[in-house]
Amino acid sequence: MDTIGKWAAGSSYGPVLSQTDLYLLNTELELHPILANESGSFQLIFNLSNGQTSGYNPDSRDRDLPFNQKDEPATLPRVEELIVITEVSPWCTTIRNPQGVTLGDVCTTLFKEYSEKIVTDKEFDSLPPRQQEQLRRYAASSTGAGNWQYYSPAPAPPSQYRRADWLREKVFFDRFMRKDHYAKSRLGYAAPNIFVLILSTY
């Protein structure tokens, strides 16, 4: 008899729960070990600023591994929608897939949200002056404006900032975790599909 791995890609494990089903059933979700940073054989290396994804095995750190698990479900049971917040930015990211959110959906959506969307003037003005200056300097250095030579004029600093610039050096995915008290303080409610994104500098 053939067996299917618990986190196998595809539709082998029951229905995909809609947002309504999930809230009515109040079902606890099991997070994929890669998203929880609990996989012994694969640690995800994902840069929200440039979208690069790979991984490594802590037992053989000499080489990167391809991210072959991208089609595996992000949670069990599978859900149509995940809501992601982080303590280092003011945004809420909703990741959707009617066939069930996958690991690839998580990376693709977070990359698009942080690399393609621009910080609004109102969001920028909400920062204290010191953090505004740090954001300006970081954005200038990340676009190459900080790499000018003494014989050439310094390029103008960017007039717009990507959401990834707001994160400054904390652009690497570390893990998802449930923090219901934080979700309630940010969103006014907690739910099984709301996760806090923990970021790191490497």
C-alpha positions as semicolon CSV with decimal commas, in nm:
position;residue;x (nm);y (nm);z (nm)
1;M;0,000;0,000;0,000
2;D;0,131;0,342;-0,098
3;T;0,156;0,609;0,166
4;I;0,153;0,982;0,118
5;G;0,378;1,203;0,327
6;K;0,202;1,425;0,577
7;W;0,311;1,746;0,403
8;A;0,291;1,615;0,045
9;A;0,189;1,860;-0,224
10;G;-0,155;1,812;-0,375
11;S;-0,506;1,755;-0,246
12;S;-0,452;1,436;-0,049
13;Y;-0,565;1,570;0,289
14;G;-0,930;1,663;0,297
15;P;-1,098;1,990;0,209
16;V;-0,946;2,336;0,205
17;L;-1,105;2,545;0,481
18;S;-1,246;2,884;0,391
19;Q;-1,210;3,173;0,634
20;T;-1,572;3,118;0,748
21;D;-1,525;2,742;0,797
22;L;-1,208;2,800;0,994
23;Y;-1,370;3,053;1,229
24;L;-1,692;2,852;1,275
25;L;-1,502;2,531;1,350
26;N;-1,234;2,717;1,550
27;T;-0,985;2,465;1,418
28;E;-0,626;2,481;1,538
29;L;-0,382;2,482;1,247
30;E;-0,060;2,286;1,242
31;L;0,209;2,500;1,083
32;H;0,445;2,340;0,831
33;P;0,777;2,264;1,008
34;I;0,968;2,479;0,758
35;L;0,753;2,784;0,845
36;A;0,789;2,711;1,216
37;N;1,168;2,671;1,169
38;E;1,144;2,323;1,321
39;S;1,251;2,112;1,024
40;G;1,565;1,920;1,109
41;S;1,668;1,869;0,746
42;F;1,578;2,202;0,583
43;Q;1,605;2,558;0,710
44;L;1,448;2,813;0,477
45;I;1,667;3,100;0,358
46;F;1,428;3,361;0,220
47;N;1,512;3,726;0,157
48;L;1,199;3,945;0,149
49;S;1,389;4,224;-0,029
50;N;1,507;4,032;-0,335
51;G;1,285;3,721;-0,325
52;Q;1,568;3,467;-0,326
53;T;1,473;3,138;-0,166
54;S;1,686;2,837;-0,086
55;G;1,762;2,635;0,221
56;Y;2,027;2,447;0,403
57;N;2,065;2,139;0,613
58;P;2,231;2,221;0,946
59;D;2,428;1,894;0,917
60;S;2,580;1,995;0,581
61;R;2,615;2,373;0,578
62;D;2,865;2,369;0,291
63;R;2,595;2,402;0,024
64;D;2,254;2,557;-0,032
65;L;1,958;2,333;-0,105
66;P;1,689;2,407;-0,365
67;F;1,347;2,503;-0,226
68;N;1,167;2,194;-0,361
69;Q;0,896;2,205;-0,093
70;K;0,730;2,520;-0,232
71;D;0,412;2,332;-0,338
72;E;0,358;2,176;0,006
73;P;0,071;2,310;0,220
74;A;0,156;2,586;0,467
75;T;-0,081;2,440;0,727
76;L;-0,285;2,132;0,808
77;P;-0,572;2,141;0,761
78;R;-0,517;2,345;0,449
79;V;-0,672;2,692;0,441
80;E;-0,763;2,945;0,172
81;E;-0,613;3,236;0,362
82;L;-0,332;3,320;0,604
83;I;-0,293;3,659;0,771
84;V;0,061;3,768;0,852
85;I;0,174;4,055;1,074
86;T;0,515;4,142;1,212
87;E;0,638;4,346;1,505
88;V;0,882;4,543;1,289
89;S;0,636;4,687;1,035
90;P;0,281;4,826;1,042
91;W;0,145;4,614;0,755
92;C;-0,084;4,315;0,748
93;T;-0,028;4,071;0,461
94;T;-0,305;3,838;0,346
95;I;-0,189;3,529;0,157
96;R;-0,465;3,367;-0,051
97;N;-0,501;3,050;-0,255
98;P;-0,843;2,884;-0,305
99;Q;-0,667;2,545;-0,342
100;G;-0,489;2,593;-0,009
101;V;-0,200;2,825;0,078
102;T;0,138;2,668;0,000
103;L;0,493;2,746;0,112
104;G;0,551;2,903;-0,230
105;D;0,245;3,128;-0,187
106;V;0,388;3,251;0,144
107;C;0,723;3,347;-0,009
108;T;0,580;3,495;-0,330
109;T;0,320;3,709;-0,152
110;L;0,558;3,838;0,117
111;F;0,818;3,924;-0,148
112;K;0,562;4,115;-0,359
113;E;0,418;4,298;-0,057
114;Y;0,758;4,414;0,066
115;S;0,943;4,469;-0,263
116;E;0,673;4,616;-0,489
117;K;0,465;4,825;-0,249
118;I;0,582;5,173;-0,158
119;V;0,580;5,332;0,188
120;T;0,319;5,610;0,183
121;D;0,400;5,963;0,297
122;K;0,168;5,917;0,594
123;E;0,345;5,595;0,696
124;F;0,685;5,761;0,657
125;D;0,574;6,064;0,862
126;S;0,460;5,832;1,144
127;L;0,824;5,737;1,209
128;P;1,030;5,937;1,460
129;P;1,289;6,166;1,285
130;R;1,579;5,936;1,377
131;Q;1,411;5,634;1,213
132;Q;1,319;5,843;0,908
133;E;1,686;5,925;0,862
134;Q;1,784;5,560;0,909
135;L;1,529;5,457;0,645
136;R;1,663;5,724;0,404
137;R;2,021;5,607;0,453
138;Y;1,932;5,240;0,419
139;A;1,727;5,295;0,102
140;A;2,011;5,501;-0,051
141;S;2,269;5,233;0,024
142;S;2,049;4,947;-0,097
143;T;1,986;5,114;-0,434
144;G;2,357;5,170;-0,490
145;A;2,344;5,543;-0,421
146;G;2,594;5,490;-0,141
147;N;2,856;5,340;-0,377
148;W;2,965;5,658;-0,556
149;Q;3,330;5,744;-0,618
150;Y;3,506;6,061;-0,500
151;Y;3,531;6,189;-0,860
152;S;3,161;6,149;-0,941
153;P;2,867;6,340;-0,796
154;A;2,663;6,156;-0,537
155;P;2,336;6,026;-0,684
156;A;2,017;6,177;-0,548
157;P;1,866;5,975;-0,262
158;P;1,551;5,782;-0,353
159;S;1,227;5,978;-0,326
160;Q;1,023;5,665;-0,258
161;Y;1,089;5,378;-0,024
162;R;0,991;5,014;-0,061
163;R;0,838;4,836;0,235
164;A;1,153;4,620;0,241
165;D;1,356;4,936;0,309
166;W;1,146;4,990;0,623
167;L;1,279;4,657;0,754
168;R;1,637;4,780;0,692
169;E;1,869;4,482;0,754
170;K;1,596;4,253;0,899
171;V;1,489;4,109;0,564
172;F;1,541;3,735;0,622
173;F;1,258;3,502;0,713
174;D;1,313;3,327;1,045
175;R;0,974;3,171;1,128
176;F;0,601;3,212;1,178
177;M;0,450;3,184;1,523
178;R;0,115;3,237;1,693
179;K;0,100;3,534;1,931
180;D;-0,268;3,582;2,006
181;H;-0,211;3,870;2,250
182;Y;-0,012;4,058;1,984
183;A;-0,271;3,983;1,712
184;K;-0,545;4,124;1,938
185;S;-0,343;4,440;2,006
186;R;-0,276;4,491;1,632
187;L;-0,596;4,368;1,468
188;G;-0,850;4,363;1,749
189;Y;-0,895;3,985;1,731
190;A;-0,701;3,660;1,719
191;A;-0,768;3,363;1,491
192;P;-0,604;3,030;1,407
193;N;-0,476;3,161;1,071
194;I;-0,309;3,479;1,202
195;F;0,067;3,438;1,234
196;V;0,344;3,672;1,341
197;L;0,640;3,682;1,105
198;I;0,974;3,680;1,286
199;L;1,258;3,828;1,080
200;S;1,634;3,817;1,119
201;T;1,941;3,984;0,971
202;Y;2,082;3,665;0,814
